[in-house]
Amino acid sequence: MENAKKLLEAGKPREALERLKKLLQTAEEWRVHELIGACFHDLCNAEGAAQAYFNAAMTDKFLRSQRAHFSNYLFALHYLPQLNAPTLIHELEIYNSLYREAEILPPVEKTSEKISVAFISPNFCDSSAARFYEALLTDYDREKFSVTAWSLSKEEDYFTKKIRRNVDGYFEIAEISFAEAAEKIRDAGTDILIDLGGHTEGGSTLQIAAYKPARFQMTGIGYFDSTGADFIDYFIGDEFLTVHDEIFTEKILQLKNAFAFRPNARMIREKNSRRAFPHKNFTFGSLNNFMKLSDDYLNAVKNILDALPDAKIIFRDTTPLKSRQVELIERLKSFGIERAEVRRGENNFFTDYSEIDLILDTFPYPGGMMTALALYMGVPVLNLCGELPHTRTGADILKISGVDGLIVYNFDTYIKKAVELATNRAKLAALTEKISADKLTDTKTFVEDFYKRLELLI
């Protein structure tokens, strides 16, 4: 197993996978499946990753790690085009059953007149999710609310330091048990616990929330879907995002808008210094995690490029892994997609926005922060909206930004719209002009609306 780990760390997931397959049905089979999941991640194989995490959950003997494997499985499911509401509801019920004997903490007496709100996250480093929740931890009404941040990691960056400076209390809970962490949150007199992790990072934040350390518990902003857990009371959404709410085990805390994007300092600099990059041929872009490149999406790209002989597309991953770049190049060959440039994730990806005329958002799992960032940078994004919440995040961000005209609802219209906009620059320019960065970045209204809704709960 150690040799397989070394191969994986060396960027050789295929070689690692072959070694791991020989280790199945051993005493620690779940560990093998876990590593197989990591291999499939590095190979951009979402279906393989989902199956591996499911197998890890089924072969593990320990409840805590079973829950973590199943969270990884639930997260990976969202990449798959075949995921539907009945399937997701069923899998969420299985996850919830893993907490059937969960211990609930007794409440403590409230001592403060302020409403105590605790945000819990796998970490408070800058991230895609941080661009949507930062304002909630920095711009709240300090006369009415006391806000604390609880991190499951000792990792820090400039964003962590900013959060530390602004909240009423910052706590690292990386080296204590989930039960101890829950007790500390409860003992702090927490009225409302906001889970920013959901099923990311093995659902570790959910394992703390399971002890019910707060009077009210909710998720959203950092996670895009129902947790399935009956100890989470609310999902933070809006009317558009949660219109098909049958999958939610949570009540909906319905905001005017579920998202408000706050760019970081570098994003602001890049926007202010952005210059159009002269290019003769129409250029599409796809700047999402390569795991989101479903076969249906690549079929759409193939059809679009076939209809536009002079057009090309730039694919940019969100990680620097060469293995994922190599895998996508091979996949594109199998689809017959030739006019494509495949780039690894790098810090200088901002230059892509000067080369791209239109971003083709991935489906069924669209971009969140990457969609918001593109719109903020003034680049239009074409989105295929679905029914499940995670398939609607990109479209919701477009609606908030005032460009409903870039949202379509079926495969054929997606292709037709992309071709139409590529051949009608005036129409594309008119849609681009409608992008409202002010609406997208209106964190003031978002924060006021959010905390007003919390106030109504107490």
N, C-alpha and C positions, 0 to 999 in steps of 0.2 A: 504493500500500500504506500509506503514511503517513496518508492521509486516513481509511482504514479503521481504522487503529489509534486515531486521534483519536476516531472515532465510538464505538469500543468502550470507550475510556476515559471517554467522556461518557455511558455507559450507554445507548447506542443500538445494541444488537447486531444487530437486524434490518437497519438501514440499512448497518451495516458488512458484514454477510453478503452483501447485494446487490452491494456494490462488489467484494468479494473474489471472487465467482463470475466476474466479468469478467476477473480476473487469472489464472485458471487456465491451465495450459500455457505459462507463462512460464519464464524461466531459473531462477527461484527458486520453482518450484511448491510445494516442500515447505513453504516459509515461509507461503505462502498457506493451505495445508491446516492448518497449525499454528494460524493465526489463526482459521480457520473453526471449528476445534475449540473455541477460546476463546469464539467467538460462540455455539456450541451450548450450551456450559456456562452462559453467561449467559441462555440461553433455556430451560434445564432440559431439553434434548433429549439424552438419554444415547445414543441410537442414532446420532444425527448426530455427536456428539462422538467416539464410538468409530470410526465410519467415517472421520472426518477425520484422526484420529491414525494410523489404519492407512494412509491415503493418504499422509500425511507420511512415514511410514517407508518406503513403497514408492518414493517419488520422491526421497528424500534420497540424496546420493552419499557422505556421510561416515558411517563406521561408528559413531562415538561418538554422533552425534545420531540415527542410525537406532535404536540401542538405546534412547535416551531416548523417541523417538516410540512405539516398540513397548511400552515400559513404560506410557506414558500410555494406549495402546490397551488393554492387558491390564487396567489398573485400571478403565477405563470399561466393559469387558465385564461386570463384576460387577453393574452396574445393570440388565442386560437379563434379562427373564424367560426368554428362549429359551436362555440359556446352560446347557449340560449338560456332564457329565464328558468325553465324547469330544471335544467341541469345545474345551474348555479344555485338555485334555491336548495336543491338536494344536497349539494356539497357543503353549503353553509350550515345546513342542519347537522351534518356529520361533525363539522368543526365545533358547533355549539355543544354537541353531546360529549365532547372531550372535557367539558367543564361541569358535568352533571353532579360532581361531588365537590365543587369548589367551595372554599371557606369564605364566608362573608364577614367582614369586620363590623363590630358594633359601632354605631355612630358616637361622636363626641359632642359635647355641648358647644354651641357657637358662642364665641366671646367677642367678636369684632362686629361693628356695625357695617363695615364695608363688605361687599360681596367678594368672596375669595375665589379667584379663578386660577387654576393650575394647568399649564400646558406641559404635556409629556411627549418626548420625542426620542428616537434612537440617538440623535445628537442635535446640537444646535450650531452646526457648521453651515456655511453658505451652500445652497442646493437649489434644485428646481422648486421644491416645495417652499423653501424659505422666501422666495420672491413673492409668494402669495400670502404668507402669514406674518412676515416681519412687522408690519404696521400694527398688528393686534398686540404685540408685545412692547411696542415703543410709544404708541400714540393714544393710549386709553385714558379715561377720566380717572385721575388718581384720587379725587374726592369721593368717588363712589365705589371704586374697585381696587382690590389688592391683587396683583398678578405675580405669579411665580413660574419659574421654568425648571423642569426636571429632566435631566439628561442621562441617558443610559450609556454614555460614552465619556471618557476623559479627553477625547480629541477636541482640540480647539483651533479656531482661526480668527480672523478679524471680525467675522460675524458673531461668533461666540462672545467676544469681548464687548461688542455693541449691545448684545442682549443682556449680558451681565450688568452693564452700566445703567440700563433702562428699567429692568424689572425690579419688583420689591424684594425678590429673593431668587437666587440661582443655586440649584443643588445638583451635585453629581451623585448618581446612584448606581454607578457602574460596578462597584465591588461589594454590593450587598444583595441579599436574596430578594426575589420578587415580593415575598411577604413583608420583609422589613421595609422595602421601598413603599409599599402600599400603606403600611402603618405610619410612616413619616408623612406621607401626603395627607392621610386622615388626621393625624395629630396637628398638622398645620392649620386645621380648621377649614379645609377646602370645601367650598360649596359646589363648584362646577369643575370637573376634570375634562380637559380637551385633549383627546388622543390624536396626535399628528402622524402617528406611524401606521395604524391599521395593520394590514397583513404584510407590510414591508419589513425587512430585516428579521424575518422569522416571527413576526407578531409579538415581539418582546414587550411592547407597550401594552398590548391587550392582556398579557399574562399578569400584569400588575393591576390593570383595571378590573380584572376578574374578582378581586377582593372587595370591590365596591368601596373605595376609600372616600368617595365624594357623594353628595346628595344626588347630583345629576351628572351623567357622563355622556360624552358625545364624541363623534369622530367626523372627519371631513377636512377639506383644505389640503392637508398633507396626504390624504388617501381619497380615492375616487369612487368608492363603492360601499355597499353594505358590508359590515363585518360578520353578520350572521350571529353575533353574540348577544344573548338576552341581557347581559349586564351593561350594554351600551344603549342608552336611552334615546339619543337623537343622532341623526345624520345632518350635517350642515350643508344645505343645498339651496337651490332656487327652483322656481316653477318649471323652467325649461329642462334643467339637469335631471330632475327627479319626477318628470311627468309620468313615466312608467314605473310606478313605485311598488309594484307587487313583490319585488325581490327584497325589499327592505324589511328587516326585522325591527329597525329603529323607527321612531317617529321622525318626521322631517322638520328640522328647524329651518323654516323657509325664509331666506334673505331676499332682498330686492335683486341682488346679484351675488352669485356664489364665489366670484373671483374678483380681485383687484390686484393688478400687477405692480410691484414696486421694483424698478430696475436698480441694480447696484451701481457703484461709482464707475466701474469699467464700462458697463452697458451705456451709461449716459455719455461717457467720453467717446465711445465708438459711434454712437448715434450722431453726436455733434460734429464728428470729423468725417463721417461717411461721405464718400464721393461715388458717383456712378462709374462703373467700370465699363468702358466701351467694349461691346461685343456684338458681332454681326448677327449671329444666329440666336434664335429664341432659346433660353436656357431655363429648364425646370430645376427644382431643387427638392431634396428629401434629406432633412437634417435631424431625423429622429434615430433613436436607438435601433440598430439593425435587427433586433429581435422583433420589431414591429412590422417588418417587411413581409407580410403574408403573401402566399401564392396569388390570392385574388388581387392584391395590390400590384404585384409585379405584372400580372396579366393586364391590368389597366394601363400601367406604364408602357408595356409593349404595344398595346393598341393605340395609345396616344402618339408615341414616337413613329409608329408605322404610318399614321395619318399626317405626320409632319416631317418629311424627309430631311429637312435642314436643322431640326431641333435636337437638343441633347439634354441630358440630366446629370446633375451632380448629386451623388450620395455621400453624406458625411455621417459617420458613426458618432456615438457619444462616448466611446472608449478608445484608447489608443492601441487596442490589441490587433496585431497583424493577422492573427488567425481568423478573425472575423472579416477582415478586409479580403483575405484570400478566399474564404468561403463564399462571400457575396459575389466576387468576380466569377467564380465557378457557377453559382446559381444564375447569374445574369446570362451566361453563355447558354445554359440549358433552356432559358426562356427566349433566346434569340435577341436579347437586348444588347445592341452593339455601341450605340452612341451614348456611353455612360462613363463617368469618371467616379471612381470609388476612393474616398478619402477616409483616413483614420481620424478619430477624435483628437483634436489639438486645441490649445489655448487660442490659436490665431484664427479660429473658425469664423470670426466676425467678418473677415474679408469675403466670405462666401456671399454675403448679402448684396455686395456690389456686383456680383456676377450673375445673380439669379433674378429672373423676371417673375416667376410664379412658383410658389412652393406647393407641391402635391402632398397634402397631409396623408399620413398612413391610415389605413383602416383594416380591421375594425377598431384597433387601438390607436387613437390619434395622439398628436402632441398636446402637451399641456403648456409647460413653460416655453418650449420651443415654438409653439404657435404664438403665444403671447409676445415672445421676444421678436419674432419675425414681424409681427404687426407693429410693434413698437419701433422697429427699425425701418418701417415703411414698405415692407415687402408683403404683397398679398398672398393669402393661403387659401387653397381650394380644399374644402372638407366634405367628406361623405359621412353624414350623420346617421347613427343607428338608433336602437331603442334602449339598450342597456345603458346604465349611467356612464360607464367608462367609455362608451362609444360616442358620448355626447359632450365630453369636456371641451374638445376643440371647437365644436360648433357653438357651444355656450360662450366661449371666449370671443368668437367672431361676432356673435349677437351683441355682446356687451360693447364691442368695439364699433358697432354700427354698420357692419358689413354682412348682413343676412344674405346678400346676393352672391356670396362665395360659399354658401352652404347648399349641398344637393342631398338627395335622399335615396338614390339608387345607383348601381354600377354603371349602367349605360349613360345616364345623365352626367355622371362624373367625367367619363371619357369625352362626351360631347361638349361639356362646358370647358374642359381643359383645351380642346382643339379650338373652340370658338374664341377663347381669350387669347390664345397664341396667334391667331390670325386676324384679330381685331384689336390692335393696340389701343385704339381710342376707348373702347369699352373697358379694357383692362385698366387704363389710366383713370377712367372715371370711377371705377370701383376702388382703386388705390387711394384716390382723393377722399373717399368717404371714410377711410380708416380714421377713427377718432382715438388718438393716443391719450387724450385728456379723459375720456370715459374709461378707457382700459386701466389707467393709472390713478383713478379717483379713490385713493385709499381713505381719504377723510370721510366720505359718505359711507364707504364700506365698514370702517371701524365703528362709526356712530350707529349704523344699522345693526351690526353684530352685537354690540354691547347693550343696545336697547332691547334686543330679543332676549338676551340673557337676563336682563333686569326683570323682564316680565315673568320669567320662570320662578323667581325667588318670592 
